[in-house]
Amino acid sequence: MPTTKESALTYFPPMGVYETLFKFLDATGKYMGTEGTHPWAQGFPLTSPIPGGPEMPTHIDFSYVDLKYPQATGEAPLLNAIKDYYNHFYGAKIETSNIAIFSGGRPGIYATLAFLNPATKILVEETEYTPYWDALKLLKREHQLIPSNKENRFRPTVDDYKKAGPGFVLKSNPCNPTGVTWTGDQLKSLTDLCQQPGWGGLIDEAYEFFHEPEPESALKYIEDINNTNIFVVSAATKGLQAPGLRVGWVVASKQNIEIFRNFSSIAMGGVARPSQICVTELLKTERVTQARRAVGQFFGEQRRRYGDALDKLGFELYTGDGGFYHWGQLPNGLSSDEFNERLFKHEAAILPGKLCDMNRGSNLTKFMRFSFGPLNAESFEDDVRIIADCVN
């Protein structure tokens, strides 16, 4: 009898969110996010119109010309739209040659980490965006943890980075999973630090629109990005409510963008033209102005509603004022895995806190990330009822 041949590939597990999705599928027979499920573990926003927001696209107009290969670092209309966006809202001084287009934010993050000088020490907070752990492990990148835990309420300071440096800062802002957001003088102090000799940084701004009272970007505080090793990453996924288009971008120095162009020519081949056409329309100034305002207001109200409900149920919350997650410790000594076992029976799930632990120690076994991003306002009462059922 023939035997199964050992794989020629090196095995690695799924990223943390997908680990939970697969467990959910095994337990329920359904993919989380399908009708009737409660996708509290997932990081996607509503893709339908929200109160006060712009209409969402339902079709894309393109011609046979747009079936050709795309440009390696992006098509001119989208590059111009992104340039105009940052220059208009943040007074940035970037050009299209400062932008590279990727198939979502994660590929841009992964490419940046992959091409860092091997001697570079990466500085990453203890509690951070799940795929950072996977990327650092797969790339075998040296890194040092910045304290972000219950003791400092998941709110490190720039002094914590100074003590650990010099190095390359890897940071989501607003933070996924905590929602803690650096703004104003604090964000400026971080960008100033990242411009010093021996320093650099990747600021992941996927949740930019979801900060209250208004969005914030590191590009507001960078005078000349061409004289830095700062990489600002974002995507159409969250604020533009278009995760399925798979369009993201990195803003960096012209020298670094050239490297991304070369990488795209080897490994990516650009991003689909129809997706770029759609995102270009989403970034028109009048529309994106409306989206920034509506996203902040709607999801801010959702943050407050669910925060009040979770607090009354005994959750110890540490949530900041950005993103569309609640971050907190479960009541009654429950672990997040035990909580999920109970939630699965209701076709619901949260993301276990341990999967956001960059140390994988883990001190976060009783923490959870609860996502209200995909939830309609009308689901609130049913959501709270299920949670109450499963913590008592």
Secondary structure, DSSP 4 states (H G I P E B T S, - for coil): ---PPPPSSPP-PPPHHHHHHHHHHHHHSS-TTSTT-B-TT------S--TTPPPPP------GGGGSPPPTT--HHHHHHHHHHHHHHH-----GGGEEEESSHHHHHHHHHHHS-TTPPEEEESB--HHHHHHHHHHT--EEEEP-STTTTT---HHHHHHH-SSEEEEESS-TTT-----HHHHHHHHHHHTSTT-EEEEE-TTGGG-SSS---GGGG-S-GGGS-EEEEEESSSTTS-GGG--EEEE--HHHHHHHHHHIIIII----HHHHHHHHHHT-HHHHHHHHHHHHHHHHHHHHHHHHHHHHTT-EE---SSSSEEEEEPSTT--HHHHHHHHHTTTB--EEGGGGBTT-S-S-TTEEEEE-TT--GGGHHHHHHHHHHHH-
